[in-house]
Every structure is written in C-alpha cells, then in structure tokens.
C-alpha cells in the first residue's frame, strides 16, 4: 500500500530525476502508480472514498420507526431500556451482544436529530470584580490527628480573575462557618471585591417562595463589607464553576502534598492548619502578577470584623439543659429557671448571664446529639441517686472508660447500692480532681481490688509507687579463658 510519504517523495524526486521511472523506483513504487499520482496531483489519503455503506445488515431496521417515535416523545430514554423492551416484546429475536449496535445508532440519532444540548458559555473575568466561595468535604482524604479521624470541611474562597485562593477549616455549612471563612479570606487578602457569589447555601439563601433572596444575617454581612451578593440557580452548580473547579484542583494538590509528606497524621490541629497555609502559599505563588492587578482595584476593609456568633436568649429547663439547633446541652443547675444568652460560634458556644460569661461548651456537630457535663448536675444527682439508673443521658456521666469499668464492677458486686457508691465517687471527681480519681480507679482495677469510696480516697492520698530498679549485675570478665586460647594457638603452630 502506497503511503502519503512515498507520494510526497515522488513529487520531490520528479524535479531532479531525468525519468519518471527512476523517480518512481527511488520512491518505492512502480511507474504506473507514479503516473497515476502525477496525473491526479493528489495524495493517497485524498483519493480515498468515504465509507458510507454498511458491511452488514442493520438488525434494528424494521423496529427503528417505532424506536424513533419513542425517542422523539421521550428523548431521555436510554438505549438499554429500549433494548430490554424489544427483547420482551420480540422474544428470541435480539441477542445481548446487539445492545452496543443499538447504543451507537441512538447516539448518532441524538447527535443528528436529537434535542439540542445545554451550552456552557465561557465567561470573561475582570480584576477586582468577583469572588466565589463554597464548602467542600475533605473526609475522603483520611486526615488524622494523633491517629484519630479528623472529619472536616474547608470553606474555600477564590478570586475568579487571578484564581488566588484560601480556606478555613470548619465542621458544618452553618452561617457561622460561612461568616468566619469569608471574613478570614477578606482580611487575609487585605481588600474587598465588588461581588461575592455562592451556591444556594441555606445559611445565605432563602427558599424560592421567600420574598427576600438572602437571609437577614447574610445581608448584614454583605452590607458590612459593601459586597454585592450573587447566587446560582437551583441545580446549576456550573454557574459557580470557578470554585467547583478550584475544589477539584485544591483537593488533588492536597492529596499529592500529603503523599509527598509520607503521612496523613498530624500531631495537632495547629500543625495541620500550618500545613494548609503552606500549601495555599505554594498554590498562589504563580498568581502574583494577576493578583497585583486585582489588589489595585479592591475596596478597603471596614474598621473591624463583624461578630460571627449568633445570639440566642433561652430559658434553662428543670432538667438543667437547653436545646440549641436540635442538640441538647447541660448548664449549671444554679441557672434552672433563668434566661441566659447563648452566643453560638462555628465551633463552640458561650453562655452569658448578667453580662458575665459563665461557661464555654464545644458545639455539637449534626443533630439529635447531647453534651451533658456531670459537674453541672452532680450536686442534685447524689441527692436523688435513684434517677441515675434510667437517666436519658447516663452515658455522659462516665468521664473516662475507667469510670464505666468501676460502675460495672460495683453493679456486679453491690447490685442495689452500686449507683450510690458510684455517684459518691463521681462527686469526689467533680469536687476534687478528676485525673486523680481516674488514676486511683486504674490502680484498683489493675489490682482487682473491690472499689469503694474509701479505697479511692486512699488511692488519691497514697504516694506514687517507686518504679522497681531495672539495673542488672554484670559478671566480671575472666581473662584466663583468652590466655588458654592463645596457648593452644602457639602449640598448634609448633
């Protein structure tokens, strides 16, 4: 088979050789073929006729008008669905191996006659005009802190013109996380763009039937920084495509950086945050020129940051608990019946009463959970020990696993009075030192000694046991053994 390269060589040789036969011989073809290509002046690929005929009979020719009508009525029908329908209605006529033929036929129909597909229009970005943000989950990267799983999200912020980006660790898509993340990004950037775009976050965007597009708190945040808000349409994440694409690229870069590091485990959250800061610095290193264009057009920051907490006024119930965002928290029993102010932050909540902060509690993630601090209720629990057995949140009254083991031993040994003894030990931990009580319980459990309040008190006051000496005695070296070996060596030589 003569190739295009051979014919090109023939055309070149025809300019220098005296005869066509000689040029054809050097090009690797016979004279007749050379004469054909000289006459046409075309390459072999240009002389080929397009393949427009079928090499085998179309097995769906008879049923295609029926399938065509079904596709025009419902363009979303898949080839596999139609094929299985044909197999049911024409038993034994169509074999499984013919599915691919029907898929190709329907694919061609969609490309030539099917409904028009959605077109994505590339947008031109202008410096200092638009920033975009969203939350992305990093759980699938399997990051751990001291060996413990660290499920979390990143609030991800991007300038759409320069692609400068940054992020803040958070644990939910709450408004507090949105507010903290956006403000962290703006203050790190040192200026404010004209517009901020998000997808349809419930923390920022109302549902369709609400007359206001954005929530009151989000509008206040935008006003504080003189930002104009934008949102995407429902089910159109591509409208926030800049941040979606940066999600993908950032997570891939983070995954690569973790593999290069050789470990996904960090000693502390601060170490992990420092690692992220370094990664963002590396990612932004090549964007400095376009970033400088943006910085010239950014507006100035306000005088101070906006408070990122949500303030609630709640009355403490008779069970010494309050309910916040579908989770239950205990408070000091002294506040039962009082109205307190709760300042809800992204990762913790503060309890205020009479203009004083009385407690700080970790914010629970998710819904239907509870955080009961035994110190809040232990005073009355020891007066009502019968309530312990069936207390709804009893599991929270075991500060460590040793307290649970101690209770199980007491229950197996004392039965009826086990909860009274355990509560007296728990009261001791609340009033004295939880760590000391825990250590005393460890000693008693390891020695298989019956646990009592007196035994725990004695264990707390006893001096720590001295560790046994690990020094060993080394026998003196007997040098006469070496003398004997040397003597034997001299005798053998003689």
C-alpha positions, 0 to 999 in steps of 0.5 A: 500500500502506497503511503502519503510519504512515498507520494510526497517523495515522488513529487520531490524526486520528479524535479531532479530525476531525468525519468519518471521511472527512476523517480518512481523506483527511488520512491518505492513504487512502480511507474504506473502508480507514479503516473497515476499520482502525477496525473491526479496531483493528489495524495493517497489519503485524498483519493480515498472514498468515504465509507458510507455503506454498511458491511452488514445488515442493520438488525434494528431496521424494521423496529427503528420507526417505532424506536424513533417515535419513542425517542422523539416523545421521550428523548431521555430514554436510554438505549438499554431500556429500549433494548430490554423492551424489544427483547420482551416484546420480540422474544428470541429475536435480539441477542445481548451482544446487539445492545452496543449496535443499538447504543451507537445508532441512538447516539448518532440519532441524538447527535443528528436529530436529537434535542439540542444540548445545554451550552456552557458559555465561557465567561470573561473575568475582570480584576477586582470584580468577583469572588466565589466561595463554597464548602467542600468535604475533605473526609475522603482524604483520611486526615488524622490527628494523633491517629484519630479521624479528623472529619472536616470541611474547608470553606474555600474562597477564590478570586475568579480573575487571578484564581488566588485562593484560601480556606478555613477549616470548619465542621458544618455549612452553618452561617457561622462557618460561612461568616468566619471563612469569608471574613478570614479570606477578606482580611487575609487578602487585605481588600474587598471585591465588588461581588461575592457569589455562592451556591444556594447555601441555606445559611445565605439563601432563602427558599424560592417562595421567600420574598427576600433572596438572602437571609437577614444575617447574610445581608448584614454581612454583605452590607458590612463589607459593601459586597454585592451578593450573587447566587446560582440557580437551583441545580446549576452548580456550573454557574459557580464553576470557578470554585467547583473547579478550584475544589477539584484542583485544591483537593488533588494538590492536597492529596499529592502534598500529603503523599509527598509528606509520607503521612496523613497524621498530624500531631495537632490541629495547629500543625495541620492548619500550618500545613494548609497555609503552606500549601495555599502559599505554594498554590498562589505563588504563580498568581502574583502578577494577576493578583497585583492587578486585582489588589489595585482595584479592591475596596478597603476593609471596614474598621473591624470584623463583624461578630460571627456568633449568633445570639440566642436568649433561652430559658434553662429547663428543670432538667438543667439543659437547653436545646440549641439547633436540635442538640441538647446541652447541660448548664449549671443547675444554679441557672434552672429557671433563668434566661441566659444568652447563648452566643453560638460560634462555628465551633463552640458556644458561650453562655452569658448571664448578667453580662458575665460569661459563665461557661464555654461548651464545644458545639455539637456537630449534626443533630439529635446529639447531647453534651451533658457535663456531670459537674453541672448536675452532680450536686442534685444527682447524689441527692436523688441517686435513684434517677441515675439508673434510667437517666436519658443521658447516663452515658455522659456521666462516665468521664473516662472508660475507667469510670464505666469499668468501676460502675460495672464492677460495683453493679456486679458486686453491690447490685442495689447500692452500686449507683450510690457508691458510684455517684459518691465517687463521681462527686469526689471527681467533680469536687476534687480532681478528676485525673486523680480519681481516674488514676486511683480507679486504674490502680484498683482495677489493675489490682482487682481490688473491690472499689469503694469510696474509701479505697479511692480516697486512699488511692488519691492520698497514697504516694506514687509507687517507686518504679522497681530498679531495672539495673542488672549485675554484670559478671566480671570478665575472666581473662584466663579463658583468652590466655588458654586460647592463645596457648593452644594457638602457639602449640598448634603452630609448633 
